[in-house]
Amino acid sequence: MAQLALHIGPPATTIMAGTTGTGAGASYAVPPFPGEGRRGTIVWEVITACTALTAVLQGSLDNSRWFPLDSYITAAGGNALQVAVNNPVNFVRANVTATDGGATSVAVQL
């Protein structure tokens, strides 16, 4: 069972939950940072029991055209903390593009 969550400080906003397959989660509108506008640095954490997983953090300016901000690929399972910098976007989503069906959780901290 895969679960992808977006953290905007506590509490987390879940953007994909209950899946063991592939596909994109729902988009999440990134709130502007007070006094600075769009956020450019996104820290995201992948926690997985999969032995084969590819997860992509995607961004969009208009919520219709998506581009990769960062990716995580493992053939051994395990956890990772990733940082995507200099990517000011209005929307983010997580996309699991390959999995062996094990439990996965992705959290994003803006």
C-alpha positions as CSV (number, residue, x, y, z in Angstrom):
1,M,0.0,0.0,0.0
2,A,1.6,3.3,-1.1
3,Q,0.8,6.6,0.6
4,L,2.0,10.0,-0.5
5,A,1.6,13.0,1.7
6,L,2.4,16.6,1.4
7,H,3.5,18.4,4.6
8,I,2.9,22.2,4.9
9,G,4.1,22.2,8.5
10,P,2.0,20.1,10.8
11,P,-0.4,18.5,10.0
12,A,0.3,16.7,6.8
13,T,-2.0,16.9,3.8
14,T,-2.3,13.5,2.1
15,I,-2.2,13.7,-1.6
16,M,-2.1,10.0,-2.5
17,A,-3.1,7.1,-0.2
18,G,-4.0,3.5,-0.3
19,T,-2.3,2.5,-3.5
20,T,0.3,-0.2,-4.2
21,G,0.4,0.6,-7.9
22,T,1.7,3.4,-10.1
23,G,0.3,6.8,-11.0
24,A,0.2,10.4,-10.1
25,G,-1.5,11.7,-6.9
26,A,-3.8,14.6,-6.8
27,S,-2.3,18.0,-7.2
28,Y,-1.7,20.3,-4.3
29,A,-1.7,24.1,-4.5
30,V,1.5,25.4,-2.9
31,P,0.6,28.3,-0.6
32,P,2.8,31.4,-1.0
33,F,5.5,32.0,1.5
34,P,4.6,35.2,3.4
35,G,6.4,38.1,1.8
36,E,8.3,36.0,-0.7
37,G,5.7,34.5,-3.1
38,R,6.3,31.0,-4.5
39,R,8.5,28.6,-2.6
40,G,11.6,27.3,-4.5
41,T,13.0,24.7,-2.1
42,I,11.1,21.5,-1.4
43,V,12.3,18.8,0.9
44,W,10.7,15.4,0.4
45,E,11.0,12.1,2.2
46,V,10.4,8.7,0.7
47,I,9.8,5.8,3.2
48,T,9.3,2.5,1.5
49,A,9.3,-1.2,2.1
50,C,9.6,-1.7,-1.7
51,T,12.6,-3.4,-3.1
52,A,12.0,-1.7,-6.4
53,L,10.5,1.8,-6.5
54,T,10.7,4.9,-8.7
55,A,8.9,8.0,-7.3
56,V,9.0,11.5,-9.0
57,L,8.2,14.8,-7.4
58,Q,6.4,16.9,-10.1
59,G,5.7,20.6,-10.2
60,S,3.4,22.8,-12.3
61,L,2.8,26.5,-12.8
62,D,-0.8,26.0,-14.1
63,N,-2.0,22.6,-12.7
64,S,-2.1,21.1,-16.2
65,R,1.5,20.8,-17.5
66,W,3.7,18.8,-15.2
67,F,7.5,18.6,-15.1
68,P,9.9,16.6,-12.8
69,L,11.4,18.4,-9.9
70,D,13.3,15.5,-8.5
71,S,13.2,11.7,-8.5
72,Y,14.0,8.8,-6.2
73,I,14.9,5.3,-7.5
74,T,15.8,2.3,-5.4
75,A,16.5,-1.3,-6.1
76,A,17.3,-2.1,-2.4
77,G,14.4,-0.5,-0.5
78,G,14.9,1.9,2.3
79,N,14.3,5.6,3.1
80,A,15.6,8.7,1.5
81,L,15.5,12.5,2.1
82,Q,15.6,14.4,-1.1
83,V,15.9,18.2,-1.8
84,A,14.6,19.9,-4.9
85,V,15.9,23.5,-5.1
86,N,15.3,26.5,-7.3
87,N,11.9,25.2,-8.5
88,P,9.3,27.9,-7.6
89,V,6.0,26.2,-8.5
90,N,2.3,26.8,-7.8
91,F,1.4,23.1,-7.6
92,V,3.1,19.8,-6.7
93,R,2.2,16.2,-6.8
94,A,4.0,12.8,-6.3
95,N,4.0,10.2,-9.1
96,V,5.0,6.6,-8.5
97,T,6.2,5.4,-11.9
98,A,7.4,2.0,-10.9
99,T,6.9,-0.2,-7.8
100,D,7.0,-3.8,-6.8
101,G,3.7,-3.2,-4.8
102,G,5.2,-2.8,-1.4
103,A,4.1,-0.1,1.1
104,T,5.4,3.3,0.3
105,S,5.0,6.7,1.9
106,V,6.1,10.0,0.4
107,A,6.0,13.2,2.5
108,V,6.9,16.7,1.1
109,Q,7.9,19.6,3.4
110,L,7.6,23.1,1.8
